[in-house]
């Protein structure tokens, strides 16, 4: 039972006045249970669809990027008249990476048997189309660079180096030019980030193949220093996540410190860079998925779909008095 | 051919889901699970590879002209969502196979015999519409009943709608019908009724337009949808800078010499 008060009676008088003056009352009356309802979301459900890509894509980002950078390093080594073993190793690394990339990309397709449809058209406004042509051409050029005779091999290696620059960087464009917020907000960073990561992994892989040129060390050192700085920038921009941090640490400060410590720890640094580079690509792809699906409502629906819904008590209906 | 469009009027929708059923039946869209979401009466949850029409159940406090005044009642706004068939369509621009095309009716169509399921359209849609069907491998979304339109018929959802909430016709006629309806609603005191057509965004307008009430976010519609091609310039500039730095860095690293260790 409610007790009439001065305030409640004044409210009724005011309603009467408003009704008399306007012919209607511009107020909702009694508030329903659970009010106020959110006006700015639809049950906290995500608006966007998460990327459908599985492990093949980040693995390809790593392998393809490293292969592309290896082709560039091999060409620079050839131009400077460096050890033929380094040139040979770089070309082989590029060719192996290119020939691993294509199967990975095909495997991720929903209809792998239709992979050639990628080359039906060339579409400059689609990074996926540009990328498909780069991958196809890089695969041809880098393979030719290891099987062709001398002069022809050099021409193929030069072509493969130019395409390798694309291989090392376009994957950043591929992620950046999408609607996934965490990717598109970092659209300027991603191509540079992936490029540096590619250089670090290519130089590191060549070092682990037994090449000990200072040039490789310099490249890996530069890339590690860049990745360290980029890690700070990402933290400041609010790009946070444990997988990203792990990948960032293993490709930035860890190899940087190990390389500065001296020659003996260079191989450990190289290994760290490679693992860090791989983790970084996985972290970015996973970040895109988490970015668009991580809400309470989706988790609940997903739980129901998987039949693992927790038996949580139903919250009591709040009576608004 | 005339450019056609949908006008979906949320103020006339009764939430019967006839459009969802009509769409599934005509297009042979597979079932997408029997799920009790607990989110109002919306157990469809979202548009997807196997849901091309989706009725949203927007619960809110009683508004003038709607709902009762008992404590147990809420205002219910229903809204049948569909692919927006954007003027600048992110999915169409992103598609590397040319599977996604613009039809003679102005709609955006995924050719199922060309799609190879690369999944890039999924991350290019600012409305979260197109998706890859896991067991099939290809991307699917509303076809705007291209097959029916070829025979001069309206799409299945519009034909099955019992209240005229889903109107179909000439896009320009739909736009003027929407303006007239909104003016009428405003006259009736429904002053928060408005048109949602994303015209003032980089999407450049849609071929499926909506009359909604209040904040579009309550309908899970983006305030400022962006076609991802707007990022291309920044992305490729960054890639060019990175490529230049890698080329220069590699040349310098070897030019400095030093041989081994």
Interface residues (C-beta under 8 A of the other chain):
Chain A: X24 X26 X28 X29 X30 X31 X32 X33 X35 X36 X37 X38 X39 X40 X41 X42 X43 X45 X46 X47 X48 X49 X50 X51 X52 X53 X69 X72 X73 X75 X76 X77 X79 X80 X82 X83 X108 X109 X110 X111 X112 X114 X115 X117 X118 X120 X121 X123 X125 X126 X127 X128 X129 X131 X132 X165 X166 X168 X169 X170 X172 X173 X174 X176 X177 X178 X179 X180 X183 X184 X187 X188 X189 X190 X191 X192 X194 X195 X196 X198 X199 X212 X213 X214 X215 X216 X217 X218 X219 X222 X263 X288 X292 X297 X300 X301 X304 X305 X320
Chain B: X33 X35 X36 X37 X38 X39 X40 X42 X45 X46 X48 X56 X58 X59 X60 X61 X62 X63 X64 X69 X70 X71 X72 X73 X74 X90 X93 X94 X95 X96 X97 X98 X99 X114 X115 X116 X117 X118 X119 X120 X122 X123 X124 X125 X126 X127 X128 X129 X130 X131 X132 X133 X136 X137 X138 X139 X189 X214 X215 X217 X218 X219 X220 X221 X222 X226 X228 X229 X231 X232 X234 X235 X236 X237 X238 X239 X241 X242 X243 X245 X246 X247 X249 X250 X251 X253 X254 X255 X256 X257 X258 X259 X260 X261
